[in-house]
């Protein structure tokens, strides 16, 4: 059917709607055309009105379907550009909030002409202004993964920006004991600052998270961060070898093309006695999920001692016995307040003697993710079976523990 050959029902509906509402040519054109421009819609609307109605032309300003919004395209474009001019981005997407009464009337009209094109005002604004901005600032509209989502409230002439976080992957080595992986907020004040924490809000002066994030936040000009690690080591454990994978998520970054090689140098220079970072690169949300959910086996070196001197052959036999064994670990005493109480089977892939000196020894152990290595030594009063203490035949105490490698990443 030709665009202007309306059937009798459509003619009647058009007359009814135009008697009920003041509708401009542009909005009549939105019902019947898919030409997607103000000029085309106005031209089509005028021809439909002249051929099928005797209604007087309604101006855009008095139209009850657009309320003059099409005259504000330049205004909204400038409003958007002023809102994003301090942000670095390559892709964007635009959304619009329009008065509910306008949308309600629009829906009522479009339902009567549901077989026609029906260009909704929100869709028209999004497409037309998006094209203008793409051309003017050489950015790309992306509906899947835009750097910035721009939401325009046409009732209050305001813009809300939703900035895609900046994800940065890397590996860290913790060179010094006594540094937690993430911020430990003061138990007394919950992070607000009090006398107990010397008004810092935290229990420890530094954390791996803060030492890495400080310079990344500064360079990206973000207003917050989240640390995502592939597991964690205890505060008294070093992270050596090739390091532990992590991703820093920076919220509301104003800069995205930051120099990660330069930042790596700055972090390592500033924190040379505490931590070291390597392999910094840009990442994404999907990789956050991957490194948090993937179970990597780990290699440890653990030093321990007992009251009586160790016998070399006895220790070698214990190491050989543990190799390939699946141990059973009931929730350790030290984490029982924050972990479910249950038995966890964990495989010990490899175990070897590194050194023995009198009543001190060091084992190198490769185990499945989630193994409590300290309890593998002590036995934790029978909660871990078998344990090195049990196999040796005397209680052992952990001296130091280091993570040497996280395998499979």
Secondary structure as UniProt FT lines:
FT   TURN            3..4
FT   HELIX           8..20
FT   HELIX           25..32
FT   HELIX           38..52
FT   HELIX           60..62
FT   TURN            64..68
FT   HELIX           69..72
FT   HELIX           73..84
FT   TURN            85..86
FT   STRAND          91..97
FT   HELIX           100..112
FT   TURN            113..115
FT   HELIX           121..137
FT   STRAND          140..141
FT   STRAND          148..153
FT   TURN            154..157
FT   STRAND          158..163
FT   STRAND          166..174
FT   TURN            177..178
FT   TURN            187..191
FT   TURN            195..199
FT   HELIX           208..220
FT   STRAND          224..229
FT   TURN            235..236
FT   STRAND          238..251
FT   HELIX           260..270
FT   TURN            271..274
FT   STRAND          275..282
FT   HELIX           285..293
FT   STRAND          298..305
FT   HELIX           312..322
FT   TURN            323..324
FT   STRAND          326..330
FT   HELIX           333..335
FT   TURN            336..338
FT   STRAND          343..357
FT   TURN            358..359
FT   STRAND          360..367
FT   TURN            369..370
FT   HELIX           373..378
FT   TURN            380..383
FT   STRAND          384..385
FT   HELIX           388..392
FT   STRAND          397..406
FT   TURN            407..408
//
